[in-house]
Amino acid sequence: MRDLLRIFRVLLTRKLAARAVELVRESGGTRSQDMILYVLARELVELGPDLAPLLLRELVMGSARCEKGFPEYVRHLCHIRVLASHTGNDFMSEVLLRCRRRQMDEVVELLTDVPAQRRIYHTEEKESRTPAQDYLPLGVRKSLARKPHPSTLETLLHEQDPSVIRNLLGNPRTVEEMVVKMASLRPTSAEALEEIAVHPRWQAMYKVRKALVSNPYTPPRTVHAILPTLLLPDLIDATMSPVLHPNVRAAAKRFIIHRVALMDQAEREQFNRRYAAILKRIFLETG
């Protein structure tokens, strides 16, 4: 009986892995983030709360293995609230419950709203970031964010209101360097960083994603959707950063293990020669 259950589990896992590949392939020609999340939500509902966690885990681990198309797909999970709006909050709560029972940490962290390591608590702290703009009405700042003048856009990089940031990110004159500055800003609000993380154009930029992961003000749930897409050296940096959330550092360690496990003998030896001392510090001294 145990052998039959084991065989059934293996076959089921393979089928879900194949379905994950199909979803990623189907999304290749789709530019609409909302459409991708809608199709994923429909798939999760069809599978039900018992099998949906397995599909989500296959997507995350495919990204961790750097399989073609998976990192780009998993980045869309930054917009987890949109996914929940399609499936229903009750359904996602059931999925989260089953993930916790099965100890699927990679999926639990995506679905759990954990406070950022550092947060802005008071309105005064937000205003102190943009003293020159505190006297400008919100409507004026939103209008300025649409202007084509780079000098005007530069003055808005410390903006905290999500609606202004949305206009700024959508401005054709906004360049990657500006968005990296916004993603690196400290202190800043979680809402500001989430706007950057879910933007279809800027979430595809590696430097922007790296800046979001390195910022202790970024909500961990947002970071966990980006973390599998980082390169191995940047994952190592994340594990060693004392300012990041403990959950983020622990997740980075898991992804390092997955990446190393996929290396051939020559790659692993080269990796060990280069990072042996750092790995010892990460896994032996910090646990």
N, C-alpha and C positions, 0 to 999 in steps of 0.2 A: 504493500500500500504506500509506503514511504517513497519507494522508487517511482511509482506512478505519479505521486504528487510532485516529486522533484522534476520529472520529465515534463509534466504539465506546466510547472513554473518556468522552466527553461524555454519551452515553446511560446508561452505567453510573453515572456520578456523579449524574445526575438521578434515576435509579431509587433509589439509596441515600439521596439527599436526601428523596425522597418517603417512603421507609420510615422515616427518622428522624422525619418529621412524624407518621406513623402511630403510632410508638412513644410519642411525647410525648402525642398525643391519647388513646391507649388508657390511659395512666397517669393521666389527669385524674381519673378516678373511683376510683383506687386509693390508699388511705392507707398501705398496707403497703410500707415501704421494701424489705424483703426480697423481696416479690413483684415489685416493679418491677425489681430487680436480677436476679432469677431469669429474668424474661422477656427482659431485655436479654442475659443470658448465653446463653440458648437461641438467640437471634437471631445472636449473634456466632459461636457454634459452627456453626450452619447455614451461615453465610457462609464460614467457614474463615479461617485466619490471613492469607490474602492480601487479602481484602475487609473483614475486621473493622476494620482501622485506618481505612478510609475512612468507615465508619459512625460510629465514635467521633469522628472529626474533624468530621463533619457535625453531630453533637450539640453538640460544644464550640463550633463556629463559629456555630451557631444561637443558642446562649446569648450569644455575643459580639455578635451582631446584635440581641439583645433580642427575638427572635421569641417569640410567645406560647407560654408553657408550657415553653420550652427552659431558661431559667435555673433554674426549679424542678426540672426533670428532672436537669440536670447536677449540681445540689447533691448528689444521691444518690451521685455518684461519689466523694464523700469516703469512702464505705464500700467502697473498691476491693478490700479483702480478702474481703468477702462475694462480690463479683463473681467474684474468682479462685477462691473455693471452689466456685462453681457450674460454672465453665468448666474448672477444673483449672489448676494452676500452670504445667504444661508448655505448655499452649495459650497462656496469657497471655505466657509467655516468647517464644514464636514471634511473637505479635502485636507485642511490644515490639521484637524484632529487625527486623521489617519496617518498623516506624515509624521506627526509626533510619536504616535504609537510604534511606527516602523523605524523611527530614528533616522529619517531622511533629512538630515540637517541642511543639505543644499537647497531643498525645496522649502523647508520650514522658514529659513532665513529670508527667502523671497516673499513669503506670505505674511510674515510677522512685522508689525509696525513698531520697531524698537527706536527709542529716542537717539538722536545723534550724540556722539561723544561730547561735543560742545554745542551749546545752544545760546541764542539770543533770547533773553527773558523779558526785557523791558523795551517799551517803545523808544525810550531815550537812546538806547544802544543802537537801534536801527537808524534813528535820525542822525546820530553822531557820525555815521559813515558818509553822509552826504550833506554837510552843513550848508553848502551853497544852494542846494536844491530844496531845502526844507520850506522855503518861502514860496515855492512854485506850486500851483495847484496840480492835482493829479492829471487833469485833462491836458494841461500845458506840457507836462513831462511826457505823456503818451504821444502827443503830437511831435515833440522834439525827437522822440525815438524813431520816427518815420522819416526824418529829414535826411537828405543825401550828403550832408556835410560831415566828414570824418571828425573834425574838431568838436562838433556838437555831440557826436556819438561818444567821443572819449570822455566827455563830462558826465555821461550817464552810466559809466561802467560800475559805479558803486551803488547803483539803484537797487532798492529792495522790494518795490512793488511788483508782483508777478505780471500784471497787465502791461506795465512799462517794459519789463524785461522781454515779454513775448514780442512786443513790437520791435524792440532792439534786435532780437535774434532773427527776426524775419526781414530786417532791412538788408537790401542787396549790398550796401556799402560796409556792412559789418564784416570784419575779417577774423580769421582764426585766432590771431594774437589777442584780439580784444576779448573773445569768448574765453580763452585760456585765463586771462586776467580775472574775468568775472568768476570763473570756476575755482580760482585759487584764492579768492578774497576771504580774509579772516579779520574780524568776525563777519558773518553774513547769515541770512536766514535760510532755513531748509527749503522754503517755498521757492526762493530764487534759484537755488541749485537744482531743484527738481525740474524747473522750467527748462534749464539747460539740458538736463539728462534725457528728457523725453522729446526734445526737439528733433525732428527727422533729419535735418541737415547736420546739426552740430554733434549729435550723438555718434555719428559715423566717424568723426575725427578722433584719431588715437590720442593726440595730446590733450584734447578736451576731456576724454574719458579718464586718462591718467590723472589729470588735475582734480577731477571730481573724487576719485578714489583716495587721493592723498589729502583731501580736505576733511578735517575732523568735524566740520559742520554739515557734511553731507549725510543724510539719513542712511543708516546701514542697509535698509531694504533696497534703496536705490543702488548702493555700492555692490550688493550681492548680485545684481543683474549685470553689472559691468565687469566684476572681478574675473570671471572665467575668460574674458576676452583679452586680458592683459598678457604681455610677454613674460617669460619666466623671470628675467632680472627684475622686472617691476613687481612681480608677485613676491619676490624675496625682499624687496624694499618695503612692501606693505607689511610683511610679517615682523620687520624690525622697527617699524615706526611706533614710537611710544605714545603718539597723539591719537592714533586710530582706535576705534572701538574694539574691545577684545574679541567680539564675534567676527569682525572683519579680519583680524590677524589670524584667528583660528581657521577661518575659511581659506585664507591665502595659503596656509600650510597644507591643507588638504589638497588644494589644486596643484601645489608643488609636487606632492607625492604622486598624484595622478600623472603629471607630465613626465616625471623621472621614470615611472613604471613603463611608459611607452617608448623610452629611448632604447636603442640597440646598445650592445656592449661598448662599442667605440665611443658613441655619444655620451654614455654614462661615465666612462672613465675621464673623458675630457671635461665633462661637467663637474665631476668630483675634484679634479685637479684645480679647477678655477674657483669653486665655491665651497671646498671642504671645510675651511675654517668657519665660514658664515653658517653653513648647514649645521655644524656642531653647536654653534651658539644658539641657533634657532630651535633645534629639536632636542638638544640635551640640557641646555641651561634654562630655556623658557618652557620646556615641556611639550 
